[in-house]
Amino acid sequence: AMLSGQMWNKIRNPNLLGKTQNEITWIHVSRKRQFVLETYFVLFMYGFVVFGMLLVIEAAESGNRKVTRRQIIAFIGVVLILIFFWL
């Protein structure tokens, strides 16, 4: 929660979304500011990366399951880590 900017939102009290001339935006154009919705998006991205790591760890530690099931769980975990870390 601290990495995503929740404390910054608590202190600065930013807007939920922003408006440009023609559209509504949820990512601020400046690096020094951010919207609340952008913070939640980053928070969920970190959450999915952690969930992917937990899946990989669980697949490695569960020796009594079938190998194909462990491989599928590990593959899903690695895919989650790659996609959400890339974002």
Residue pairs with C-beta under 8 A, 6 or more apart in sequence:
1 7
1 43
3 42
3 46
4 39
4 40
4 42
4 43
4 46
5 34
5 38
5 39
5 42
6 39
6 43
8 14
8 34
8 39
9 36
9 39
14 33
14 34
14 35
14 36
15 35
15 36
16 35
16 36
16 37
17 24
17 25
17 26
17 35
17 37
18 24
18 25
18 26
18 28
18 35
19 25
25 35
26 35
26 37
26 38
26 41
27 34
27 35
27 38
28 34
28 35
28 38
45 84
45 87
46 84
48 80
48 83
48 84
49 80
49 81
49 84
49 85
51 77
51 80
52 76
52 77
52 78
52 79
52 80
52 81
52 84
53 77
53 81
54 77
55 73
55 74
55 76
55 77
55 80
56 73
56 74
56 77
56 78
56 81
58 73
58 77
59 70
59 71
59 73
59 74
59 77
60 70
60 74
62 70
